[in-house]
Amino acid sequence: MVVQEFRRLFPALGERVYGKPLVYLDNAATSQRPQTVLDKQRELAARSNANIHRAVHKLAVDATEEYEKTRDAVKDFLHAGSREEIVFTSGTTMSINLVASCFGEAFVHEGDEIIVSVAEHHSNIVPWQLLCARKKAVLKVLEIDEFGGLLTESLEKLISQRTKIIAIAHISNVLGLVNPVADIIATAHRHGVPVLVDGAQGSVHEVVDVQALDCDFYAFSGHKVYGPTGTGVLYGKRKWLEAMPPYMGGGEMIETVRFSGTTYAPIPGKFEAGTQNFNTIPALQDSLALAKSCMSDPEIIENQKNITEYILENLAKDPRIRLFGVPRGTWTKIPLFSFVVEGAHHEDLALILDKMGIAVRSGQMCAEPLMDRFGVTGMLRASFAPYNTMEEAAYFVKCLDKAISMLI
């Protein structure tokens, strides 16, 4: 009943497509939003639509209070040490670009090295490539095994005296495997190397404690965790944020402006130039509270576990399917499944499933180097959220079998 009650919070889950109930399995791309988040956005736009931090009139004061209350909510969600370590951005992509630009400007020089994994989203590859091109630095790649697990034992050999930062996903958006980020961070810190964690998927499925992880940066997007699009977070340790130059110049990020020189606002203001997304960022309060409740509810946790085991079992036993991101040993997996079917194009499968009411993702999932690693041009991905049910999982398996049979 808890899962069904949770589902009722999301209006989109009651929709029908092509006359069939919607089965939304593209949650790794964007989760659906609950009515409380939609209402919060509408209320803010209608009742306190005024620029924050600047004016003293009532609307501006109310808008500023909501915006800054959200910073406290994010601090608690990530178990950060202080609210000043929370920077609002437009999403994970902007957060990583901010670090690549600002950290890179301050600390990366010609001949230095940056480490990413082959399984990263483009947003955690391209910003570092741009930095390397700009600074004449070197991008090094941590490989994976045939099942998708990071070859963490090779990290010690990759790290050198020139390594300046490691950027790694908490959970791969293609493989669904929970990476041993705590171990990676510990290894990196033994060599004095900071670590950025891409938490776009991790923030949805794992309880995140940035102090316990001891990560130096953690980035995530609101729209993947029941929040509005155009909202994101960068957590950064105070020592790094204070040492980094601003990302953009403009209003609000300054202390004083003179033609003789400009000084910058204390963190986090230094990194929040211009008019912020004040009508939508406060809606993160509701979305993150919902996410926290999911991560602590036994029935929802059990439901997610059962779905993961059920889908894994059914995909693994089908000889037509090649599944990627198979958990082994101590590796754990979220309910996210990427696979190919020999003789059936992933997009054709997605189109047939769509006609059956099932929304899945097809293509490269913004992870082309990972596709190259496995020798495929694209995959089909089904990603489940806490509001998905076992009935939907069974319907997906049934419809997938029918779709495959239609194509091969």
Secondary structure by P-SEA (a helix, b strand, c coil): caaaaaaaaccccccccccccccccccccbbbbcaaaaaaaaaaaccccccccccccaaaaaaaaaaaaaaaaaaaaacccccccccccccaaaaaaaaaaccccccccccbbbbbcccccccccaaaaaaaaaacbbbbbbbbccccccccccccccccccccbbbbbccccccccccaaaaaaaaaaaacbbbbbbccccccccccccccccccbbbbbccccccccccbbbbbcaaaaaacccccccccccccccccccccccccccccccccccccccaaaaaaaaaaaaaccaaaaaaaaaaaaaaaaaaaaccccccccccccccccccccccccccccaaaaaaaaaaacbbbbbcccccaaaaaaacccbbbbbbbcccccaaaaaaaaaaaaaaaaacc
